[in-house]
Amino acid sequence: MAEHERLVAVLLFEGVDLLDVTGPPEVFALLRRELGDAAACRVVLVAAADGPVRTGAGVRVLPDLTFAQAARLRIDTLLVPGAVEPDPERRVRAVADPEVVRWVRRLAGRSRRVASVCVGSHLLAAAGLLDGKRATTHWSTARQLAEEHPAVRVDADPIFIRDGEVWTGAGITACLDLSLALVAEDFGEAVALRVARQLVMYLKRPGGQSQFSVPLEPVSTTRRMDALRHHVAEHLAERLTVPELARVAHLSERQLARVFRTELGTTPAAYIESARVEAARNRLETTDATLDRIAAACGFGTVDTLIRAFRRTLDTTPTDYRTRFRATA
């Protein structure tokens, strides 16, 4: 390896998600296409042994280096993908092989920065690299991550989070957003934009953009909660209060708060705001309605309230969101 090259090491192990492994290298390959040798990045796949590794998609991939060989090198960026197995209660469950975790811990010590892709955050957490840090993961395993690693401040909403020199990314295609963010940090936003154009995608979506929509959240386990969620969705333009929701659910306000916390992991007020933001996002993407009309239709009342909610939940403004994601004919 040339003296000046940045080494990007992507972990490879049995059952790993294929796109988590192949997505980031595509970004760095396009970076080299844009900058030539000035990109100075070399991507390698590292595994326990030299032989082919079967991914979760059934495709076999050959590593470039073994873990032991990589441990003797200076790594610029360590990318840690993940793997899942079926789970009757949660649909899927993230897996963290102890031997892989051991190598993650060791290789992280040789790396300038570490980034997990999708459920790879579970490997970082098991290695102790996320203790005391804010982190994200694929929404389907966020609760598992929080339960198994209480020292981690899990935020399942953003598509990626940076806390110091540790980055965590959300599910599947968000690996491209995370990789573009890494490119932007090293080479600037203008270069990242050129790479994004090659990928035919937006220059990285705002890190605070939600990785999933409110209606796609895991379905609750009780009919009562389903009825509440439908009530919220059908009355967004109206004044939704905790006493009113408690009346609809035939619960006390304290019981209502407990049900929301248990079923959806949030508060009634936070859920209502999320539902309103989601409705506003849909209108911003698909209509030419003014911000005044959108604020009124989604229950925000004023444009200022709409803007504050977007800044709080998505770390962007409605206008900037529409500029990036407006669906055009």
C-alpha positions as CSV (number, residue, x, y, z in Angstrom):
1,M,0.0,0.0,0.0
2,A,1.3,3.5,-0.9
3,E,2.5,5.6,2.0
4,H,-0.1,8.3,1.5
5,E,-3.1,6.1,0.9
6,R,-6.0,6.1,3.3
7,L,-7.0,2.5,4.1
8,V,-10.7,1.8,4.3
9,A,-11.3,-1.7,5.9
10,V,-14.7,-3.3,5.5
11,L,-15.4,-6.3,7.8
12,L,-16.6,-9.5,6.2
13,F,-18.1,-12.4,8.1
14,E,-20.7,-15.2,7.6
15,G,-24.2,-14.0,7.2
16,V,-23.2,-10.3,6.7
17,D,-25.7,-8.1,4.8
18,L,-24.4,-7.9,1.2
19,L,-25.3,-4.3,0.5
20,D,-23.7,-3.2,3.7
21,V,-20.4,-4.7,2.4
22,T,-20.7,-3.5,-1.3
23,G,-22.4,-0.1,-0.9
24,P,-19.6,1.9,0.7
25,P,-16.8,0.6,-1.6
26,E,-18.9,1.9,-4.6
27,V,-18.9,5.4,-3.1
28,F,-15.1,5.3,-2.6
29,A,-14.6,3.9,-6.1
30,L,-16.6,6.8,-7.6
31,L,-14.6,9.1,-5.4
32,R,-11.4,7.8,-7.1
33,R,-13.1,8.3,-10.5
34,E,-13.7,11.9,-9.6
35,L,-10.4,12.7,-8.1
36,G,-8.0,10.2,-9.5
37,D,-5.0,9.4,-7.4
38,A,-5.8,12.5,-5.3
39,A,-8.5,10.5,-3.6
40,A,-5.8,8.3,-2.1
41,C,-8.2,5.7,-0.8
42,R,-7.8,2.0,-0.9
43,V,-10.8,-0.2,0.2
44,V,-10.2,-3.8,1.4
45,L,-12.4,-6.5,2.7
46,V,-11.2,-8.2,5.8
47,A,-12.3,-11.6,7.2
48,A,-11.2,-14.2,9.6
49,A,-9.6,-16.4,6.9
50,D,-8.7,-16.3,3.2
51,G,-11.6,-18.3,1.9
52,P,-14.9,-17.2,0.5
53,V,-17.5,-15.8,2.9
54,R,-21.2,-16.4,2.4
55,T,-23.3,-13.3,2.9
56,G,-26.9,-13.1,4.1
57,A,-28.0,-12.9,0.4
58,G,-26.2,-16.2,-0.3
59,V,-23.6,-14.6,-2.5
60,R,-20.0,-15.6,-1.7
61,V,-17.4,-12.8,-1.4
62,L,-13.6,-13.2,-1.2
63,P,-11.7,-11.1,1.3
64,D,-8.5,-9.2,0.5
65,L,-6.9,-9.6,4.0
66,T,-7.4,-11.6,7.1
67,F,-8.2,-9.9,10.4
68,A,-4.8,-10.7,11.6
69,Q,-3.1,-9.1,8.6
70,A,-5.3,-6.0,8.9
71,A,-4.4,-5.7,12.6
72,R,-0.8,-4.9,11.5
73,L,-1.8,-2.0,9.4
74,R,-2.8,1.6,10.1
75,I,-6.5,1.8,9.2
76,D,-8.0,5.2,8.3
77,T,-11.7,4.1,8.4
78,L,-13.0,0.8,9.8
79,L,-16.5,0.0,8.4
80,V,-18.5,-2.5,10.3
81,P,-21.6,-4.0,8.6
82,G,-24.1,-6.2,10.4
83,A,-26.0,-9.4,10.2
84,V,-29.5,-10.5,11.3
85,E,-31.3,-13.8,12.0
86,P,-35.1,-14.4,12.0
87,D,-36.8,-13.8,15.3
88,P,-40.5,-14.8,15.9
89,E,-41.1,-11.8,18.1
90,R,-39.2,-9.0,16.4
91,R,-39.1,-10.3,12.8
92,V,-35.3,-10.1,12.9
93,R,-32.6,-10.0,15.5
94,A,-29.2,-8.5,15.1
95,V,-26.4,-11.0,15.8
96,A,-23.0,-10.3,17.2
97,D,-20.5,-13.2,17.0
98,P,-18.1,-12.9,20.0
99,E,-15.1,-13.6,17.8
100,V,-16.0,-10.9,15.3
101,V,-16.6,-8.5,18.3
102,R,-13.2,-9.2,19.5
103,W,-11.6,-8.3,16.2
104,V,-13.8,-5.2,16.0
105,R,-12.4,-4.0,19.3
106,R,-8.8,-4.8,18.2
107,L,-9.1,-3.2,14.7
108,A,-10.8,-0.1,16.1
109,G,-7.7,0.5,18.1
110,R,-5.8,0.7,14.8
111,S,-8.3,3.0,13.2
112,R,-8.6,6.8,12.9
113,R,-12.4,6.5,12.9
114,V,-15.0,3.7,13.0
115,A,-18.4,3.5,11.3
116,S,-21.1,0.9,11.5
117,V,-23.5,0.2,8.7
118,C,-27.1,-0.8,9.5
119,V,-27.1,-3.3,12.4
120,G,-23.3,-3.3,12.5
121,S,-23.9,-0.9,15.5
122,H,-24.7,-4.0,17.6
123,L,-21.1,-5.1,17.0
124,L,-19.7,-1.7,18.0
125,A,-21.9,-1.8,21.1
126,A,-20.8,-5.3,22.0
127,A,-17.2,-4.1,21.6
128,G,-17.8,-1.3,24.1
129,L,-17.3,1.4,21.4
130,L,-20.7,3.0,21.8
131,D,-20.8,3.3,25.6
132,G,-21.9,6.8,26.6
133,K,-22.4,7.7,22.9
134,R,-25.5,8.6,20.9
135,A,-26.0,6.0,18.1
136,T,-28.5,4.8,15.5
137,T,-29.2,1.6,13.8
138,H,-31.9,0.0,11.6
139,W,-35.2,0.8,13.1
140,S,-36.2,-2.9,13.3
141,T,-33.4,-3.6,15.9
142,A,-33.3,-0.3,17.7
143,R,-35.2,-1.6,20.7
144,Q,-32.9,-4.7,20.9
145,L,-29.8,-2.4,20.9
146,A,-31.3,-0.2,23.7
147,E,-32.2,-3.2,25.8
148,E,-29.0,-5.1,25.4
149,H,-26.7,-2.0,25.7
150,P,-28.2,0.5,28.2
151,A,-25.0,2.5,28.2
152,V,-25.7,3.5,24.6
153,R,-28.1,6.4,23.9
154,V,-30.0,4.9,21.0
155,D,-31.8,7.2,18.6
156,A,-33.6,5.2,15.9
157,D,-34.7,8.1,13.8
158,P,-31.7,9.7,12.0
159,I,-30.1,8.0,9.0
160,F,-26.7,8.5,10.5
161,I,-25.1,9.9,13.6
162,R,-21.6,11.0,14.4
163,D,-20.4,11.1,18.0
164,G,-16.7,11.9,18.1
165,E,-14.8,9.6,15.7
166,V,-17.5,7.0,15.9
167,W,-20.2,7.0,13.2
168,T,-23.4,4.9,13.1
169,G,-25.7,4.5,10.2
170,A,-29.3,3.4,9.7
171,G,-30.6,0.7,7.6
172,I,-29.6,-0.7,4.2
173,T,-29.3,2.1,1.5
174,A,-28.4,4.6,4.3
175,C,-24.9,3.1,3.9
176,L,-24.6,5.4,0.9
177,D,-25.6,8.5,2.9
178,L,-23.1,7.6,5.6
179,S,-20.3,7.0,3.0
180,L,-21.0,10.3,1.4
181,A,-20.8,12.0,4.8
182,L,-17.4,10.4,5.3
183,V,-16.3,11.7,1.8
184,A,-17.6,15.2,2.7
185,E,-15.6,15.2,5.9
186,D,-12.4,14.3,4.2
187,F,-12.7,16.0,0.8
188,G,-15.4,18.6,1.2
189,E,-19.1,19.0,0.3
190,A,-18.3,19.9,-3.4
191,V,-16.6,16.6,-4.0
192,A,-19.3,14.7,-2.2
193,L,-21.8,16.3,-4.4
194,R,-20.0,15.1,-7.5
195,V,-19.9,11.6,-6.2
196,A,-23.6,11.8,-5.3
197,R,-24.4,12.9,-8.8
198,Q,-22.6,9.8,-10.1
199,L,-24.8,7.7,-7.8
200,V,-27.9,9.6,-9.1
201,M,-28.9,10.5,-5.5
202,Y,-29.0,13.6,-3.4
203,L,-25.9,14.9,-1.8
204,K,-26.2,13.2,1.5
205,R,-29.7,13.6,3.0
206,P,-29.6,15.6,6.2
207,G,-28.3,13.3,9.0
208,G,-31.4,14.2,11.0
209,Q,-33.7,13.0,8.3
210,S,-36.0,10.2,9.6
211,Q,-35.1,6.8,8.3
212,F,-38.7,5.6,8.4
213,S,-42.2,7.1,8.3
214,V,-44.5,7.2,11.3
215,P,-47.1,4.9,9.6
216,L,-44.4,2.3,9.1
217,E,-43.5,2.1,12.7
218,P,-43.8,-1.4,14.2
219,V,-47.4,-2.2,14.6
220,S,-48.5,-2.0,18.2
221,T,-49.5,-5.1,20.1
222,T,-53.0,-3.9,21.2
223,R,-56.1,-2.8,19.4
224,R,-56.4,0.1,21.8
225,M,-53.1,1.5,20.6
226,D,-53.9,0.9,17.0
227,A,-57.2,2.8,17.5
228,L,-55.3,5.7,19.1
229,R,-52.8,5.9,16.2
230,H,-55.6,6.0,13.7
231,H,-57.4,8.7,15.7
232,V,-54.2,10.8,15.7
233,A,-53.8,10.3,11.9
234,E,-57.4,11.2,11.2
235,H,-57.4,14.4,13.4
236,L,-54.0,16.0,12.8
237,A,-55.5,19.3,11.8
238,E,-57.4,19.5,15.1
239,R,-56.2,20.2,18.6
240,L,-55.0,16.9,19.9
241,T,-54.5,16.9,23.7
242,V,-53.5,14.2,26.2
243,P,-56.9,14.4,28.0
244,E,-58.7,13.9,24.7
245,L,-56.6,10.8,23.8
246,A,-57.1,9.4,27.2
247,R,-60.8,9.8,26.8
248,V,-60.7,8.1,23.4
249,A,-58.7,5.2,24.8
250,H,-60.8,5.0,28.0
251,L,-57.7,5.4,30.1
252,S,-56.4,7.8,32.7
253,E,-53.7,10.3,31.5
254,R,-51.1,8.4,33.5
255,Q,-52.2,5.1,32.0
256,L,-52.1,6.6,28.6
257,A,-48.5,7.8,29.0
258,R,-47.5,4.3,30.2
259,V,-49.2,2.7,27.2
260,F,-47.4,5.0,24.8
261,R,-44.1,4.4,26.5
262,T,-44.5,0.6,26.5
263,E,-46.0,0.2,23.0
264,L,-44.2,2.9,21.0
265,G,-41.3,3.9,23.2
266,T,-42.3,7.6,23.2
267,T,-44.7,10.1,24.8
268,P,-48.2,11.0,23.4
269,A,-47.0,14.6,22.7
270,A,-43.8,13.4,20.9
271,Y,-45.8,10.9,18.8
272,I,-48.3,13.5,17.8
273,E,-45.6,15.9,16.7
274,S,-43.9,13.0,14.7
275,A,-47.2,12.2,13.0
276,R,-47.6,15.9,12.1
277,V,-44.1,16.2,10.8
278,E,-44.6,13.1,8.7
279,A,-47.8,14.5,7.2
280,A,-46.0,17.8,6.4
281,R,-43.1,15.9,4.8
282,N,-45.6,14.1,2.5
283,R,-47.2,17.4,1.4
284,L,-43.8,19.1,0.9
285,E,-42.7,16.2,-1.3
286,T,-45.9,15.8,-3.4
287,T,-47.7,19.2,-3.5
288,D,-47.0,22.9,-4.1
289,A,-49.0,23.9,-1.1
290,T,-47.7,27.0,0.8
291,L,-46.2,26.5,4.2
292,D,-49.2,28.3,5.7
293,R,-51.6,25.7,4.2
294,I,-49.3,22.8,5.2
295,A,-49.0,24.1,8.8
296,A,-52.8,24.5,9.1
297,A,-53.6,21.1,7.5
298,C,-51.1,19.2,9.7
299,G,-52.1,20.8,13.0
300,F,-49.1,23.1,13.5
301,G,-51.2,26.3,13.4
302,T,-48.4,28.6,12.4
303,V,-45.5,28.4,10.0
304,D,-43.1,29.2,12.9
305,T,-44.4,26.1,14.8
306,L,-43.9,24.0,11.7
307,I,-40.3,25.3,11.3
308,R,-39.5,24.6,14.9
309,A,-40.8,21.1,14.7
310,F,-38.8,20.4,11.6
311,R,-35.6,21.8,13.2
312,R,-36.2,19.7,16.3
313,T,-37.0,16.4,14.6
314,L,-35.2,16.5,11.3
315,D,-32.5,19.2,11.8
316,T,-33.6,21.0,8.7
317,T,-36.3,23.5,7.6
318,P,-39.4,22.8,5.6
319,T,-38.1,24.9,2.7
320,D,-34.8,23.1,2.6
321,Y,-36.6,19.7,2.9
322,R,-38.8,20.5,-0.1
323,T,-35.8,21.7,-2.1
324,R,-34.1,18.4,-1.6
325,F,-37.0,16.0,-1.8
326,R,-39.8,17.5,-3.9
327,A,-41.1,14.9,-6.3
328,T,-41.1,16.3,-9.8
329,A,-42.8,15.1,-12.9
